[in-house]
């Protein structure tokens, strides 16, 4: 059976992609940011996950204002990098895992998460920068990726509690997939940053580290943080951190940290990165009728 | 949160911040869709060749058009622009996020960069207008 082996949290700051693509990783400004990923690159080479469920937000690349899905899952075969206004990043196309993605999509819908299904889209820095951080320069990505896009642009975004519960539902879906696959769940975006208005440039190191602390262990306090607290404490774009809670929810009851990295600033943003391992990966049973029904389950198996 | 009205009202209590609510999304719909069009190289070329003519192809207000021409990003936020969409405009101008974002703060790029290098803007005093904290 497929199993969730680790969770990774990581900011997806566009300038890191720029520095990476232009050979600036060793420059004084960028070195401290990149050094924090060296541990993880070694770890990924040893660990070799088969699939990443990569939670991110699209930054007006694949989705414009015409259609705004709250939760959307990529069920396609591959996803080219997007041109975000200055040409596409020179990174390989991202390969999907359509079998597992469709299985997760169906399971989530029966679990009463009404997902939008995407068969074709381009993926922007929100998805490709974390891949570059974790895998470095590669000709092809050595892993399949299931993009899971969350609306954190147009209000209201989903609540932290809903994100956590979605993570638990993803864990249930993965555990009922018949193939033996090592699956990681990544939560990206954040940490504190504000890119707009006179308050731009806000950074809250203390709050960010509280957030990192509580992703580790068995606390579920983070589920209850309201949107207004993210906005006030971490800046208007700090709301992206709700996506980390999908990753955390998928890891089950308790976690331990294998690696932690925090650096200020990268561009306008506080960089946070955490590698988590489930200690007790159990999640609550599905509360829904269909997801608990054997006949319905045979349809998605 | 007691209801949607209170949820939304709280957003106006954050200093120097425009939360991208449904009201702003409606007001800025065509402005943001214009910005989105700059994802394509041929559109960027046409826009930079004659900005005014390109903007006239979009059903945006005269105020929105003027604010684009002036690259007045705070004004564009007030008129319903969203920063991730507006990023297409400043990216096509060759500006980084730091360069563009600093223009909204009343600081020079160098001063803004220095503030970021020193750890960024503290949340102290800019959490709430009402509470002054």
Interface residues (C-beta under 8 A of the other chain):
Chain A: X14 X15 X59 X60 X61 X64 X65 X66 X82 X83 X84 X85 X86 X87 X153 X154 X155 X156 X192 X194 X195 X196 X197 X198 X199 X200 X201 X202 X203 X204 X205 X207 X226 X227 X228 X231 X232 X233 X234 X236 X237 X264 X265 X267 X268 X270
Chain B: X1 X7 X8 X10 X11 X14 X15 X16 X17 X18 X19 X20 X21 X22 X25 X29 X32 X33 X35 X36 X38 X39 X40 X41 X44 X73 X74 X77 X82 X83 X84 X85 X87 X88 X91 X92 X94 X96 X97 X98 X101 X102 X104 X105 X106 X112 X115 X116 X117 X119 X120 X121 X122 X123 X126 X127 X128
